[in-house]
Amino acid sequence: MKRFITEIVLILIFAVSALPTVNGTAVKNCGVSPQKPLINHCEDRYFAKDKLYHFGVSAVLSFGSYYVYREGLNNTESGSYYFSGGFTISIGALKEYYDSRHPDNHCASWKDFIADIAGAAAGLSLAYLVFEN
């Protein structure tokens, strides 16, 4: 069973890594243009394709890091939740910080970060359902 779950996690990580990059679809969804001044936010919607990418990547990261930390490294259940949640949310925060420092071709957004947090929660919920029941 552990081998099967490991293979599924690796397939999900590969599938998510094949999604379009921020320089492609995500920037087009932000509404940023070279002529338009960028303040501290983007003109993005809560339900855009970019938010689905943020949610999906965060869910896969949190589920995968929980599995590796708990099963692969034999750590405790509570420690694994803390590590995985902190790791995933930190990656999302760093991504948004990077976007804010490169406004010419990236789009920093609180809505993206909210999608990251929701994805992390979904991934940890799935980990609970798979491993703790």
Secondary structure, 3 states (H helix, E strand, C coil): CHHHHHHHHHHHHHHHHCCCCHHHHHHHHHCCCCCCCCCCCCCCCCCCHHHHHHHHHHHHHHHHHHHHHHHHCCCCHHHHHHHHHHHHHHHHHHHHHHHHHCCCCCCCCHHHHHHHHHHHHHHHHHHHHHHCC
